[in-house]
Structures are given as C-alpha cells and as structure tokens.
C-alpha cells in the first residue's frame, strides 16, 4: 500500500504540472502578438514621421520659393521671371523638380483682403505668388508611395505716393506773401510762413504709420475714417515729423497749428466728390501703406482747402489781399479740393484706376488796376494820323474756372537698384475756361486807345479802340501724357510737368493765350463808337494789336504773376499738369498664407 501510494503521487503531480505549461504557451502567444503590434506601430510611426518630415521640408521649399518669386512680380518679365526665380530658389534649397516624383507649380495672382477668396488669378496689378511643392514619398513598411504637397502664398505691395499741381518748384518773397494770404483766407486766420519755411516744408516727408499713431488709430483703415480739426491734424503731423526725427519742420508746422482755430473738420480718407478727404488710398491691404510717406507741404495745402469747404458745406468766396502792384483784387472759390494719392498701380475690377490724384476745382477772379501810358503810340504818318494809347483806362477783369485734372499711377517696376526702379504716372491737365473782360460777369469792354486825326491847331477824335470781352476761352488738354519717375538721383521725390495744349510754359500760360486772341478782341468805333467798323478794318486791327502787344504784355503778365502761383498752391493749373512724386516704396515680401 505504501508502494502504491508512492506510484500514484508522481503521476498526479505531472498532471497538475501540465496545466501551467499550456497556460505559459498561451501567454507567450499573447506577448508575441503585443510585441508584433508594437513593432507595426513603431514601423508605421516611422513612415508617418517620414511623411511629416517630407511635408515640413516641402512647406519650407514652398515658402522660400514664393518669397523669392513675388519680389520680381512687378518687373517687365512678370510671371516668367516669377517662375524662374521660384525654381532657382527651390533648387538652391535642395529641391529639384523632375516633373514625375517631384513638382513645383507657380501661380501669379492678386491678394486682396476685400475679396472672399483673398487670392485669385485675376485682378490688376498682380501682387502675389502662390507656390505648390509636391513629392511622392514612399512608405518604408506600410505600403505604396503617398503624394505629399505644401502650398505657400507670398504678397508684395509696391506703393507710390503723389499729388497733382500742389507744389511750387521754387518760391520767392512775393509768392510767400501770396501763400500766407491764401492760407489766411482759407483758414480765417493769420499765417506767417517765410520763404525758408515753405522751402523746408517742401522737402519734409511724413510716414503714414507715424501719423496713424499720432491720431490714435490702431489700423490704416481706422486712420482713413478719422475726422479731426485742421489744428489737430497739424499737431498730429508735428508729432509724426518728430517721430521721424525731423524737428526743424515739426517746429514750422507747430507755428501754423497754434495760429489756426480748431473748428474746421477734415476726414483723412477721401470719399470722392461728396466727402472730400486728404488721402485717396488705392490698396488691397490698407495696412501696407503704414510705411509710405507723404509731403508735408502738400498735406498742409490740401487740408486747408478741405477745411474751408467743410466749414460751411459750401464754397465761400475768399478775398486774398495779395499786395501785388497792379492788382486791385483777387478772389478765390475752391469748389472741390484736390487729393493726395497713395497706392499701387493698375485698375479695379470695374476698370477704373486704382490710384489717382486730382487737382482742385477753382473759380478765380483777378481785377487789374487801370494803367496809363505816358507817350502816345504813333501809327501812320506823324502829325497826320496818330493812335494815342491810354491803355486800360478802365479796370480789366480776368475770370477763370479751372476744372479737375487727374494723374493716374499706371505701373511700377521694382528692380534691384533705385536707378532702375521706376513708376509711370499719366497726367492730364485740367480744362480751364478763361474770360478777359471789363466785369466779373464776363461782359463789357475796356477802353484801350483813341484814334485822333491831327492837323495844325486841330485834333479830332475819329474813333475809339476798345477791348471786347473774349468770352469764355477753353484751354484744355488733348490727351494724357505718361511721366516716368525713377530713383536715378537717389530719391523718388521729384516733379515733372505736362504742357499738353502748347499755350506756353507755366510762367506765361495766360499771357500767351490772351495775346493770341487779341486781334479778334479789338473793336473800332467811329464818332465815339456810333459806327462799328471793326469788320472792315481787320488788317488795321491786326496792326494795332501787334503794336499794342509789347505794351499790354506786362499788363497781362500780372495775370500770370498772380494766378499761376495761386492756382499751383491750390492744386489747379492752366494748361500745365505738374505731378509731384512724393515717394515710391517697393514692398517687402511677406507670407500671407
């Protein structure tokens, strides 16, 4: 019995030990499955990581290529240059597009924050580049290759700032007095700027970003919507000049600001004819203009005219005491002020120019005092027939209605050097209606001379020579003329003029125009004007006009002396369109998507 119990014990024990062994085999299988799953996950992670790494490299390639391409989008080569620049940049960064496993696609377009899609392939000008880099990335463990791509969009805005007809190339003491008289009339105050002050302001530039800060606007769009008094605008311009380190011109504007009452309201952004403003901004992204600059003197004059027009809602007549010899009176009426233009080239979706400046619409009247000549002008046989000249024995009045001219930014070419970089602006002078007569209503004649028959002991007045009203003469342009501004002198701050109707330079525009029609203006009346024989004596009238021309030229020259600089200060000219290019900034490329 004892042996039998010993024999049974080990067998039972073996059966009992067999159960844990099978359990151990099951545990090993589970463990192996777990390790296999972990291995698959690990290998999959390597594949996924490889894909993400490839995508990150593609994004870097697309970003750099887009930034390189957009810098040449405004050059004459356009999209061709963009594609070449993008591909060269990608190659230099180790990405070679073979068209099969790797591709690089470049698209030129326009980035516009007012558009729902932001980036589109239409619009003018093209200012953005979209680059797509794609690559087939093979999986190491999990299957076939996968297409991976990355897209980048870069924006570059080229901004020009200019005005039309608001600057004087040079200014003398007389013009300085005229400027103070005009500003005083516009602002209903006393202004005293010296010749040096004006010349200094004509070279001063204000960064729009600094003006935005000075007026407590958080964005450029907010700046455009800001409405301030003329005095507060001048103080903001002072702060902007100081921020730019120009303390000299800041001090000059400070003098203007403290002498001007603060009631006239000015809106910075121009809203067209119904709501005139200082700046007409033609940008898809208004904040791009923060680094653009405008001229301090131009802003001073334009703002003064806006303040005058907004003060009463109408265009009051301004009496200017010019203090110029021979001028009895000068009155001005700014119907619509000019506007400064800041923006990029090209056209809007509706075909209208994206960025344009306009001149002022002005009515002006100059009354000249009578001028008498001491010695008679003799025509014919001395002692028998003489023309005794008592020119302008009655006042001579010139009335002028100057319409609105325009200047449009058509293209900007940004190159690697200032000398090669340029902006093209087309300019068209305003159409001006001019009348020379004996009254402000463009009617009435002016006594010029008397014709006497002289014999011994007898002098008889045979006829009177009078200067009839010219009626309204239209002095207008034929077409717009392109002007190219470049940085060959190291600066884009310069002026150019267009004289499209050949009536003379800006120093003799009115004189030349009036003298050209002088023969048709003269009339001769016999027996104290009882009989008008002008039509019968046209050759004689031409001779009289030729004889009178050297005598009347200095008289008519007063019109140019007074009106031409006056209109230039107000941003309106006769037969001339002077474009003042204030600044040109080629945009720094930035990624926008």
Rosetta blueprint (number, residue, H / E / L):
1 X L
2 X H
3 X H
4 X H
5 X H
6 X H
7 X H
8 X H
9 X H
10 X H
11 X H
12 X H
13 X H
14 X H
15 X H
16 X H
17 X H
18 X H
19 X H
20 X H
21 X H
22 X H
23 X H
24 X H
25 X H
26 X H
27 X H
28 X H
29 X H
30 X H
31 X H
32 X H
33 X H
34 X H
35 X H
36 X H
37 X H
38 X H
39 X H
40 X H
41 X H
42 X H
43 X H
44 X H
45 X H
46 X H
47 X H
48 X H
49 X H
50 X H
51 X H
52 X H
53 X H
54 X H
55 X H
56 X H
57 X H
58 X H
59 X H
60 X H
61 X H
62 X H
63 X H
64 X H
65 X H
66 X H
67 X H
68 X H
69 X H
70 X H
71 X L
72 X L
73 X L
74 X L
75 X L
76 X L
77 X L
78 X L
79 X H
80 X H
81 X H
82 X H
83 X H
84 X H
85 X H
86 X H
87 X H
88 X H
89 X H
90 X H
91 X H
92 X H
93 X L
94 X L
95 X L
96 X L
97 X L
98 X L
99 X L
100 X L
101 X L
102 X E
103 X E
104 X E
105 X E
106 X E
107 X E
108 X E
109 X E
110 X E
111 X E
112 X L
113 X L
114 X L
115 X L
116 X L
117 X L
118 X L
119 X E
120 X E
121 X L
122 X L
123 X L
124 X L
125 X L
126 X L
127 X L
128 X E
129 X E
130 X E
131 X E
132 X E
133 X E
134 X E
135 X E
136 X E
137 X E
138 X L
139 X L
140 X L
141 X L
142 X L
143 X L
144 X L
145 X L
146 X E
147 X E
148 X E
149 X E
150 X E
151 X E
152 X E
153 X E
154 X E
155 X E
156 X L
157 X L
158 X L
159 X E
160 X E
161 X E
162 X E
163 X E
164 X E
165 X L
166 X L
167 X L
168 X L
169 X L
170 X L
171 X L
172 X L
173 X H
174 X H
175 X H
176 X H
177 X H
178 X H
179 X H
180 X H
181 X H
182 X H
183 X H
184 X H
185 X H
186 X H
187 X H
188 X L
189 X L
190 X L
191 X L
192 X L
193 X L
194 X L
195 X H
196 X H
197 X H
198 X H
199 X H
200 X H
201 X H
202 X L
203 X L
204 X L
205 X E
206 X E
207 X E
208 X H
209 X H
210 X H
211 X H
212 X H
213 X H
214 X H
215 X L
216 X L
217 X L
218 X L
219 X L
220 X H
221 X H
222 X H
223 X H
224 X H
225 X L
226 X L
227 X E
228 X E
229 X E
230 X H
231 X H
232 X H
233 X H
234 X H
235 X H
236 X H
237 X H
238 X H
239 X H
240 X H
241 X H
242 X H
243 X H
244 X L
245 X L
246 X L
247 X H
248 X H
249 X H
250 X H
251 X H
252 X H
253 X H
254 X H
255 X H
256 X H
257 X H
258 X H
259 X H
260 X L
261 X L
262 X L
263 X L
264 X L
265 X E
266 X E
267 X E
268 X L
269 X E
270 X L
271 X L
272 X L
273 X L
274 X L
275 X L
276 X L
277 X L
278 X L
279 X E
280 X E
281 X E
282 X E
283 X L
284 X L
285 X L
286 X H
287 X H
288 X H
289 X H
290 X H
291 X H
292 X L
293 X E
294 X E
295 X E
296 X H
297 X H
298 X H
299 X H
300 X H
301 X H
302 X H
303 X H
304 X H
305 X H
306 X H
307 X H
308 X H
309 X H
310 X H
311 X H
312 X H
313 X L
314 X L
315 X L
316 X L
317 X L
318 X E
319 X E
320 X E
321 X L
322 X L
323 X L
324 X L
325 X L
326 X L
327 X E
328 X E
329 X E
330 X E
331 X E
332 X E
333 X E
334 X E
335 X E
336 X E
337 X L
338 X L
339 X E
340 X E
341 X E
342 X E
343 X E
344 X L
345 X L
346 X L
347 X E
348 X L
349 X L
350 X L
351 X L
352 X L
353 X E
354 X L
355 X L
356 X E
357 X E
358 X E
359 X L
360 X L
361 X E
362 X E
363 X E
364 X E
365 X E
366 X E
367 X E
368 X E
369 X L
370 X L
371 X L
372 X L
373 X L
374 X L
375 X L
376 X L
377 X E
378 X L
379 X L
380 X L
381 X L
382 X L
383 X L
384 X L
385 X E
386 X E
387 X E
388 X E
389 X E
390 X L
391 X L
392 X L
393 X L
394 X L
395 X L
396 X E
397 X E
398 X E
399 X E
400 X E
401 X E
402 X E
403 X L
404 X L
405 X L
406 X E
407 X E
408 X E
409 X E
410 X E
411 X E
412 X E
413 X E
414 X L
415 X L
416 X L
417 X L
418 X L
419 X L
420 X L
421 X L
422 X E
423 X E
424 X E
425 X E
426 X E
427 X E
428 X E
429 X L
430 X L
431 X L
432 X E
433 X E
434 X E
435 X E
436 X E
437 X E
438 X L
439 X L
440 X L
441 X L
442 X L
443 X L
444 X L
445 X L
446 X E
447 X E
448 X E
449 X E
450 X E
451 X E
452 X E
453 X E
454 X E
455 X E
456 X L
457 X L
458 X E
459 X E
460 X E
461 X E
462 X E
463 X E
464 X E
465 X E
466 X E
467 X E
468 X L
469 X L
470 X L
471 X L
472 X L
473 X E
474 X E
475 X E
476 X L
477 X L
478 X L
479 X L
480 X L
481 X E
482 X E
483 X E
484 X E
485 X E
486 X E
487 X L
488 X L
489 X L
490 X L
491 X L
492 X L
493 X L
494 X E
495 X E
496 X E
497 X E
498 X E
499 X L
500 X L
501 X L
502 X L
503 X L
504 X L
505 X L
506 X L
507 X L
508 X L
509 X H
510 X H
511 X H
512 X H
513 X H
514 X H
515 X H
516 X H
517 X L
518 X H
519 X H
520 X H
521 X H
522 X E
523 X E
524 X E
525 X E
526 X H
527 X H
528 X H
529 X H
530 X L
531 X E
532 X E
533 X L
534 X H
535 X H
536 X H
537 X H
538 X H
539 X H
540 X H
541 X H
542 X H
543 X H
544 X H
545 X H
546 X H
547 X H
548 X H
549 X H
550 X H
551 X H
552 X H
553 X H
554 X H
555 X H
556 X H
557 X H
558 X H
559 X H
560 X H
561 X H
562 X H
563 X H
564 X H
565 X H
566 X H
567 X H
568 X H
569 X H
570 X H
571 X L
572 X L
573 X L
574 X L
575 X L
576 X L
577 X E
578 X E
579 X E
580 X E
581 X E
582 X E
583 X E
584 X E
585 X E
586 X L
587 X L
588 X L
589 X L
590 X E
591 X E
592 X L
593 X L
